[in-house]
């Protein structure tokens, strides 16, 4: 939903917005991006003669869309003087010690040489992310493996809302969380229209990060300059420490 700005197409403007923020912050921070969007990118260019709800069709769409997605990142980021690289991973890569060492070594080289790794699920061989929307989990596993300082999850809400405020149709952001068990009681089970996860996957991902003492921010990625505004405290978002 963030990358499409809640439409049916990848938003070049949103990807540019992410690039502009990275360019503004690159002297203070290093960035690793975990990005979905391959299937949405493919749907802009092709329509396969199959039921696109079938997982194999989604895998085919991901295969078609991934180069387009990376091209959009490359075109927008290069205009800002930013260099990108692609890393396609599967959850099985996080279960093998040698694979984990290889991931860390490769990404460290990329970051050291000012290349921004853009990580996505290897959808052609793995179905979990397509079925369950676990790019949030992929981001958390990556964050832990690389021992990052902050995991920022961009979504289409102002963080996580209290259940009562949603019921009253007046969403109120839970701004600080130290006990995930209390947060669990506040969420619903709805899923987003383009992403296939929901707030549960955000909390599950935050739990993975929290176990490794990594802070998680759940931020409204539809906001322009959402990272800059979150850092400055200019917007409401959920911080899980």
Buried (B, 14 or more C-beta within 10 A) or exposed (E): BBBBBEEEEBBEEBBBBBBBBBBBBBEEBBBBBBBBBBBBBBBEEEEBEEEEEEEEBBBBBBBBBBEBBBEBBBEBBEEBEBEBBBBBBBBEBBEEEEBBEEBBEEBEEBBEEEBBBBBBBBBBEBBBBBEBBBBBBBBBBBBBBBEBEBBBBBBBBBBBBBBEBBEEEEBBBBEEBEEBEEBEEBBEEEBBEBBBBBBBBBBBBBBBBBEBEBBBBBBBBBBEBBBBBBBEEEBBBBBBE
